[in-house]
Amino acid sequence: KRPAAAPSKAVLAAAKQAKRAKKEPVDPATQRCLEVASAIRQADEPVAVLDMIEAMLGDALMSYKDERHEFQEHVLDMASQLLASAEHLKAANVEAAKASMATGEEIKSASDAAAASAKVTLESSEEETSAKKRALAEHAKAFQAAKQAAEQAQLQELMHQQDLRQAATKRDHLLAVERDQLKPLIEGVEGEEKAKELVGALTAVLTAFSFDASILAALPNAFLKASSARGPFDVMVLEQVGKDLTQRVAVLDSALSKAEEAKAADAAAVREATEKLEVLSAAQQAGADAFTAAQVAQKEAKTALQDVQQTLKDVGPELRKLAKEFSSAEYYLASFRRGPMASFALLRERVAPPPAPEPVEAEVQAEAEAAEEQVEDAVMEPAEAAESLADGKLASMEEAPVTEASVLAAGA
């Protein structure tokens, strides 16, 4: 098996140099220059302008101030303007974030005040609704009582009117009996049949009006006689019937007179009860309207409180977000100022260092040791190569059979 080819000296040297480069720290000035170059690209300028300044920035900024020519200073002036523009943008971001946070705080404060006010309004609305509800119940109770009173007054008026009509009917009936039956019978009626008819009709009416039964029993005998044939008893019976009939009519007339007076009082009572009912009905309707309005106001107050509570619920995360954005903007601005801007100012004002002092003995010794190591490396490399070659040949001999030719070849 053929062994792999050994790396060349150039490859080994490059590898060592790369390894040393990884261990060696980056030049701070170069690092600052890269930081500034990255920062100027944050300015609000056309990309072509930024590319141009960035391309010229390295040579100008890495040159010492006392060695820098006028064109390089002009480049740094433009770079300074770009950094100022980027700083202005970041400062504007800070102010915008601060203003947004202040606006959020104002919204929260206003919402807190609105929530407190809405809560008070809701409590007041609830109390008002309860009061209106109680008032409406009182109005309804008064209205029902007035309604019953009005109905009672109307019923009493109807009853009195009915009694009045009945009394008038009775009086008219008695007057008609007196005129149509009693008076003709007292004066005398020609014809027995006619007399019997009138007596029958008269007796029926008087019986209906609860006249004395003994008098009613004597009526036919007295009325059926001719007026000239009637004795003292008959005359007394007829006078008694006439007297009782007149008394009954007088009683009914008195009742009618009183009924007329009661009728006026009843009408006044009905009118008063009706007017009171109308007033209480209007009051009840007003109470119902007030209760409905209170319910609407309570519902609106409740909705308003819920809305402002939702606003407070939403504004909390938003305020935290705005505060985070404000802190980030402040951090980026501060980092920009103490980073790229500070680096730019430092590099721009940097001057050439003084000449290096003469090498001291320690430095001479270090250079001698380094040269000695290079010599040792130069000496050791051929030896290491020969040893490697010998090892390769020995391995080949172990694998192949030992012959005279192989021995001679090994000696050669």
Secondary structure by P-SEA (a helix, b strand, c coil): ccccccccaaaaaaaaaaaaaaaccccaaaaaaaaaaaaaaaccccaaaaaaaaaaaaaaaacccccccaaaaaaaaaaaaaaaaaaaaaaaaaaaaaaaaaaaaaaaaaaaaaaaaaaaaaaaaaaaaaaaaaaaaaaaaaaaaaaaaaaaaaaaaaaaaaaaaaaaaaaaaaaaaaaccaaaaaaccccaaaaaaaaaaaaaaaaaacccaaaaaaaaaaaacccccccaaaaaaaaaaaaaaaaaaaaaaaaaaaaaaaaaaaaaaaaaaaaaaaaaaaaaaaaaaaaaaaaaaaaaaaaaaaaaaaaaaaaaaaaaaaaaaaaaaaaaaaaaaacaaaaaaaaaacccccccccccaaaaaaaaaaaaaaaaaaaaaaaaaaaaaaaaaaaaaaaccccaaaaaaaac
